[in-house]
Every structure is written in structure tokens, then in C-alpha cells.
Amino acid sequence: MKPILATYLSLTLIASSAERPPNIVFILADDLGWADTSLYGHTKFYRTPNIARLAERGMTFTNAYSASPLCSPTRSAILTGLSPARTGFTAPHGHLPEKILKASSTETAPPGNKATQPVSVTRLDTAHTTLAENLKAAGYATGHFGKWHLGPAPHSPLQHGFDIDIPHFAGPGPAGSFVAPWKYKDFDPDPDVPDQHIEDRMASEAVTWMEKNKDRPFFLNYWMFSVHAPFDAKAALIEKYRKSVDPADAQRCPTYAAMIESMDDAVGTLLSTLDRLGLAENTIIVFTSDNGGNMYNWVGNERPTSNRPLRGGKATLFEGGIRVPCVIAWPGLTQPGTRSDAIIQSEDFHPTFLSGLSVTSDQKFDGIDITPALRGGPLQREAVFQYFPHNPPVPDWLPPAIAVRSGDMKLIRLFHEGENGAHAHRLYDLSADPGETTDLSAKQPERVRELDAKIEAFLQKTNAALPLPNPKFDPAKYQPEKIGVQQGKNAKPTTPKK
């Protein structure tokens, strides 16, 4: 049963209030890394003037974390305020045909693995009350635009509290391409717009919707297709960036740079519309990403991007996979042009919005209300967790694992990777070693025990489906030296022999 709102802002209250509740525009980029914008000073190649423009209006967070290093789990966490460990949505399987609503442990794995991998859910269960449902009950118009990846109908945005869903697509990335013609059902490109980019079109649709709902509070959930694979962009932009490539720069892919510019253009379109409609001073705007930058695909002979100085990327529990860009502009709450080192995560948005809007419910959340940090103060929290019990063979991959950050210390537990089925650990001091180059677990066993106890309590609290010791494990087939070495179809392309 879904929790019932204990109290909420009714339409009558909204109509009688001297000031209507603020609108919410939630912009979620797809696979955009922490170092892929100008926010943190780690790129000279990518240009994001509109994201910088948003940062001038609000607060930039330097320690923002996605709930997972992959997309669907983070998306479910944003909407529900619950950890993927609790919902069971631990893998990006929202597009798969099989409907699975409850995660489960598996009994066996290939003989080279010490641990098994749980089965992830493939749909966001409608038993969960979403942010859209709570806001809709409070009188908000609710619209979802762009990527979903949490399951098709009857688990689409339309069954999770959204009045409208464009283009009503449940796939993992853009259909066919970013530049028209694309392959969305009943969603053709504008015939009079040459080289139309999907973000141009999605932003245009969102503008029309905001204009239609400008006289009532609205929740615009703008979940971009950018900058996910497949890697293509407007030809003129690719050529523009090709002329300024620095071979010594780790970020040197002109196609990816062009994709980022189109993404940033869409942000600018939304900001300019709010200004034109006179809504900017009464609109909360969030910009963030669903996970770290993509290091495991290739565009020709180049990686799409680099997450340096962070280690790893998408699909890893190192910082490059889970630390994400984040800006929150909340008029009357955040001071323009400020920064915060507070540790926040995807699960925090739902409870924060409800608290800030005086909407209360009997729901329980794994996230917390971060309004103290938004006001510029310290944020009291014990830890944040990222549960990823899978091992896709990407650079810096790890066996099934969970990470906890408490203060500046971060511990990664590798399930059953130790002797006789015990867990193995990696400990890092992020204040001194943000690139996670030095494992301190052997030198600080007490800290390992302290943080691992937090992990254990978290897993029990969330009733997570866990990796189990693999009864088919064969030491002769165990190759720990391959941990972190990319394998499989996304490994570096080789030049064919003549």
C-alpha cells in the first residue's frame, strides 16, 4: 500500500495563499561526469555557459553523489527518496522485457567469481509513492520530458504521478540518434528545423508546457537523453571542436564536446523561458547527473571523456562513477553564486522538497532534508551509501560491492573477496587522496571495522538482496589481476591487420 499524505497543500490553500508555492524544474543529465562542466575548474575543452549561469543564481555542491554508478537506480532514488538497496533497483534494467518487481539473491556465479550477483528489479513498483505523486496531490501540474528507463506502462511516468510524458519512451538511451531523424513512436522531428537535436526538441516541448501551466505551480522533470551513447551531435559543432582539440588534454573528444554544448543549450532555453515568463524568482531549479562520466565506450579511438582527477567512471564505485555535478537554485533559500562542501545524494531531493514546501507525509526516506546546507550551514549526517552488487567489465571495475562515505573517509566493501568467504575492503581518505590512489585499509583496521559496521547496519535496514559466496568458485579460474582492467565488447578497439 502506498503511504497516504498526512497533510498537504490543497488547491484551496494555494489559491488563498499570498504567494503560491514555488515551481520545481529538475534537470537530470545522463552520464555527465563531475569534471564535464566548468563548475569545478577541471575542463578547458567543454563549454557550459548556461550551467555556469545557473550556478550564479544558486549553490554549487562539490560533494554531490548519485545513488548508483548507473542510471536506473539513481532515477528511482530521486523519485522515491529510497536507496536502490531498498527498492531492489540496482541495475539499469528498466528497458528489459521481463517484469521483475522484487530483487533476489542468486545461488551461483561463474567459477572465476567469489560472489554471486543479485537479480535487480526491472520496473519502478507503483507501490512506491513518488515525488510527482506528492506534488500532484499538493496541486502541482506535473510533466516528465525525456529519458525514463524505469519501465514501460503500466510503470511509465503516467502511472507514477505525471500528467504528461514526452516522448513516452522507456529505453536506455536516445532512440536511434540525437540528431534527427530519430526513432520515437509518434514523435517525429520538426520538418522545418534542419539537423534538429533531440534536446532542442525536448526543450521546446518543455517550454510549451511551462507556458501552458505558468499560472499554477508546476513540477517539470526534465531528464535529458544527453550525453549518453550513441555518440553523435550536430555536424557543425563537431567540426568546431575538432579545430580546438589539444592532444595532451585528457578531454579531447570533439563529438562529446558538441553533445555537451547541445545539452547546455537546452539548460539555457529553460532558464530563459523562466525569465521571460517572470517565474525565475519563484522557481526551484536543480541540475545534476545520474552517474559519473562514461569511460568505457569509445568514439573512434578516443574515450568520450575523462573524470580526472577522480578515479574510475560510470559503472564503478570509485569517485569518478558516483560523484556528480550539482547546482541547486532555490530563491529565498540559497544565496546566489555560493558553494557548499556538504555531502548530499540523490535520495535527498524528495524529502528536501517536501520539507521546503511544507508538504508532509508518513513516508520514510533513506535520504535526508538538506535545507540546512541550502541555507549555507553545516549538514549533519552520518554517512552516504552506494550499493552496486554487480561487476560490469569497465575500466576500474570492482566485484560486487558497496561504498560508504562518512566525513572524509570512504570504505568500499568487496563482497566475499577475502579469505574463506570474508569480505575485502579498500579505504581512502578523500581529503588527502581524492583520486583514491592509496588504500589505507591495512594501516587503519579500526576505521575499516567502524565503517564496515555502518555498511552492515545499512544493508540490514534496507533489507537488501545480497551477493552470496559462490559455491562454484574455482581458485584456479580466479584472476584478481584483471580487476580494474576493461574486458569484453567495450574494450579498446584494435587496428585491424592489413
N, C-alpha and C positions, 0 to 999 in steps of 0.2 A: 504494500500500500504506500502511496506517496504521502509524505507529510502534508498536512493542511496548514495553510498560513494562519498563524495565530492572530496577527493583526496586519493590516496593510493599508496603504494609501488608496482610498477609494476614489472613484471618479468625482464624487461629490466633494471630497476633501480637496482634490486637485483643483476643481473649479472654484472653490471658495477661498483657496489659499492666495495670499498676496503675491507670492512668487511660485510659479509652477516648478515641479521637480526638474532637475537638470536632465537633458538628453544624455545619452551614452553612445559614443562611437568607438567601437572596439576593432582595431586594425591588427590583424594577425598575419604576419608574413610567413611563408613556408620555406623552411630550410635556410633562413637568413642567419648567418653567423654573427657572433659577438663583435668580430672585427670587420664586418662587411659594411659598416656605415661610418660616417665621420664623427659619431658620438664620442668615441673613446680614443681617437687620435692614432689608430693603427692602420689606416689606409690612406694612400695618396691617389690611388687609381680610381676607386669607386667614388661617385659623386652623389650625395644625398642632401641637397639643399633644403628640401621640404621637410625631411625628418629633422634636420637642424632647426628649421623654422618652428616645428612643433616643440623642440627642446627649449627654445627661447620662451615658450609660453608656459612651460611646466617643469617637472622634475625628472631628471635622468638618473636611473638606477644603475650602479656599477656592479652590483651583485644580485642580478635577477636570474632566476633559474627556471627552466622548463621542467614540467613534471616528469619528463621522459626524454631520452635522446632521439625518440621517433615520434611521428606526428599524431596518430590517432589517440594514443594515451594522453598526450598533452591536451588535445582538444576536449576529450571527455573531462579532464580535470578542470579546465576553465569553466565549463558549463555547470558541472556538479559541485565543485569545491572539494571533490574527493580524490584521493590518491589512486593511481592506476592499480596499486596493490589491493585496494579495497574493491574497486569496480571490476577487477579482473581484466581490464582493457590494457594489456601490457605490450601488445604488438600492433603494427599498423595493418590490421586485417579487416577494416571496415568495408572493403570492397569485395571480399570473398563471398562466393555463393552460399556457403554453409552458414546457417544461423546458429550461433553459439552464444548463450546468454549467461553462462556460468563457467568461470575458469576452473581448471582442474590440473592436478599434478599428473605427470606421466611416469610410468614404471621403468622404462628402459630408454637407452640412447645408444648411438653407435659406439663401438668398443673403444675408440680413442678418446671418449669424453668421460670425465669423472662424475659429472652431474647430468641429470635429465633436465628437460625444459618443460615448463607448464604449457598447457593449451590456453591461449588467450581467448577472451570473448571476441565476437566479430560484430556486435551490434551494441549501441548505447541503449541499455534497457530503459523503456519508458516508465519503469517503476521509480527511476531517479527523477527528482524534481530539479529542473534546470533553471539557470539564471533567467532565461527568456520566459519561462512559465511564471516565475515570481514577479518579474517586471510587468508581464501582461496582466496579472492579477491586480497589480498596482495602477493599472490604467495606461500603460505604455503601449504604443504601437511597436511591433517587433518585426524586424526584417533581417533575413540572412542572405548574404550575397557572396558567391564564390565557392571555395572548396568546403566540403563537409567531411567525408571519409569516416563517418561513424555509423554507416549502414543505410541502405535504401529503405523506402517505405515498406512496412509501417514503422520505420525507425529514422525517418528523414527529419529535417528541421520542422516540417509541418506537423509532426507528431510530438515535437519537443518544445512547443510554445511559440513558434514563429508564425506570423501571419502570412509571410511570403518567403519563397525560396527560389533564388535565381542563380544559376541556370538549372537547379534541381538535379544535381549530378552527384553521385556517390563515389566516384572514382578516386584513385590516389593522387592524380596529377591532372594537368590540363588535358582535355580530350583532343589528341592529335597534335596540336601545336599551340604556341602562344599567339602567333600571328595568323590572321585569317587566310584561308578558310579553316575553321576548326570543326569539330565533330560532335557538338552537343545536340541532343534531340530537341527540336522545336526552338532552337536558339541560334539563328543564323546571323552572320555579321552584317553590318550596315553596308549596303551595296555602294553607297556614295562616299565611303571612307576607305581610301586605299591603304593597304598594309595595316589594317586595324589590329591593335594589340588587345588581348583579352582583358587586360587591366584597364585600358581606355574604355572598353565597352562596359565592364563591370562598374567602374566609377561613374560612368554616365547613367547607368541604371540606378545606382545608389543616389545620385543627385536628384533624379526624377522622384524617387521615393521620399527623400527628405523634403522636397518642395511640397509634395502632397500631404505630408504629415507635420509641417512646420508649426501648426497651431496647437499641437498636443505633444506631450513628452514622447520621445521615441528612443528605441534601442536599435542602433544599426550595427549589426555583426558583420563586419567586412573582413572575410577570411580570404586572403589573396591566394591565387594559384602561384604567384611568383615567390621565390625563384627556384622552384622545384624543377627537376628534369621533366620533359626533354629540353635540351638546351638550344633555344633559338630565340631570336629577337629581331627587331626591325633592322633591315639590312644597312640602312644609312647610319644607325647608331653603332652597329658592329664596326663599320669602317672608320667611324670617328674615333673609337677607342683603339682600333688597331694601329692607328698612326702615333699613339702615345704610349705604347707598351714599353715598359722597362724590363728587359730580360732578367735583371738582377732582383726584381721585385717578386716576392712570393705570390702576390696577387697580380696576375698578368693576363687573364683570360678575357679578351675583348667581348666575346659573346655574353659572358656572365656580367661584365660591367654594363653592357647595353640592357640586359634584363633588369639590373638594379635601377638604372635610370627610369625605365618604364614603370617599375614599382614605385619609385619615389614620385614620379609624375602623378600617379593615382592618389598618393597621400596629399599632394598639393591640390588636386581637384577637390578633394573632400574638405580640406581646410578653407579653400577659397569660397566654397559654397556656404559653409557655416558663416563665414564673414559676410557674404553677400546677403544672406537671409537674416542677418542680425542675431544669430544664435550662438556665436562663439563664446560669449560671456556666460552662457547657461548650458554649456555642453562639456561633459567629461570626455576626454579623448585618451585612449590607450593605444600605444604602438609597441608591439613586441613580436617575438618569433616562437614557433612551436618546438624548435630544437636548434642545435648548433649547425654550422656550415657544412656543406657536403664536400667531403674529401675523397669519397670512394668512387665516384663516377669520373669519366674523362670527357673532355671536349677536345677532340683531336688528340694531341699529345700533352695536353695541359689538364691539371686538376681544375675544377670550376673555381675554387677559392682556397685560401689558407686561413686558418684560425690562429696563427701565431700572434701573440706569444703563448697562447693556450695550447695544450696538448690535445690531440685527437680531434674528432668531429662527430657529425651525425652518426648515430648508432653506437656510440661509445659513452661510457660513464666518466671519462676524463672531462676536464672543464670545457674543452672545445666542443663537446657534444651536448652539454646541458646549460652552460652559461649563455645567456641570450641578451640582445639589446632590449631596452625597455625605457619608454618615456610615458609618464602619466601627467596630463594637464587637467587639473580639477579646479576650476575657478572658485576662489574663496577659500581654498584649502592648500593648494600647492603655490609656492612662490615662484614667479617666472624665472627661468634661467638657473635653477638650483640643481644640485646633485645630492644623491644620497648613497651611502655605502651600506645601508640596511640590506639584510638578506631577505629577499622575497621570492615567491614561487607561484606557479600557475594556479595552484589551489586557493590562493589568497583572494583572487578577484571577486568571486561570488560572495563570500561573507563580507568583504570590504564594501561592495556596492550596496548590499542590504543594510549594513550599519550606517553608511554615509547618507542613505536616503530614508532612514528611519523605517525601513521595511523589515519586519521581524517574522521569523517562522520558528517552528520547532525542529528544524533540520539540524543535524550535526555535521560539522565540516572537519576535514583534515587540514584545511588552510586556516589562516587567522585574519583578523581585521588589521590592516596595515595603515589605518588612518593616522596613528601617531607618527609614523615615518613620513607620510604625506604632508604633515604639518611641520616637518623639519626636525622632529625629535627622534630619540632613540627608539628602537623596536625591540621589545622583549620577546624573544622566542628561544626555545631550547635547541631546535635543530630543524633542518630540512632534509628530506629523503627523496631519492630517485631509485625506483625499483625496476630493474631491467633484467629479468631472468632468461635472457636469450643471448645468442652469440653469433650474429651475422658476421661473416668473414671480411670485415672492413679494416682499414689501417687502424692500428692501436686497439683492435677488438680485444675483448675480455671474455672468459667463460661466464655463464650466468652469474649475475652479481647484483649488489645493491650498494648505493653510496649514501653516506650521511655527512652533512657539514654542520658543525657546531662551533660557532665563533670562527676562528681562522683555521681550525683543524678539519681535515677531511679524511674519512676512512672508507675504503672500498672493501667489502666482503666478497670474496670469490667462493661461491658455494661448493663445499666438499673438495676443494682443490688441494687441501693439505694431506697429511698422512692419515691413513686409516679412516677416511671419510670426514675428517675435520675440515673446518673452513680455513682458507688462507686469507691474508689481509695485506692491504697496501695503505700506508699512512702518509699524508702530506700536510705540510704547513703552508697554506696558501698565501699567507702574508709574506713569507720569505721566498716561496717557490711556486708562483702561480702556474708555471709550466709543468709542474708535477714531475720533476726530474729525479728527485731523491726520495726514496721510500724509507720512512723513519720507523717502520713497524718493529724492526729488530731492536732499535735503540730505545723505544718508548712502549714497552709491553703494557704498562699500566694504562696509558692512554688508549691503546688498542682495546683492552678489556672494557674500559669505560664507554667508548663509542660503540663497540660491538653489543654491549648490553642495551644501548638505545635502539640499535637495529633490531635486536630480538624483541624488545617490547613493542616496537612499531609493527613488526610482522604479525605478532600475536593480536595486537589491537585491530589491525585491518583484516585479519583472517585471510591472509594472502595464500594463494595456491603456490606452493614452494617447489623449487628444484629438489630432487631426491638423489641420494647416492645411486650411481648406475650399477646395477648388479651384473651387467655385461662388460664392465670395464676390463680392458686388457692392457696391462702395463707395457707390453711390447709394442702396442699401437699408439701409445701416448706420446705426443710431440709438443711439450711445453715451449720449445724454442719457436714454434710457429705462432704463439700468442702475440698479437700485435702486427703480424705480417699478413697483408691482404691476400686472400685466396679467391679463386672462383672467377665468375664471369666479369667482375668489375676490376680484376687485377690489371696492372699496367699493360696497355696494348703493345704488342711486339711488331717490329717491322718485318713484313713477310720476305722470305728469301726470293731472290730473283730466279 
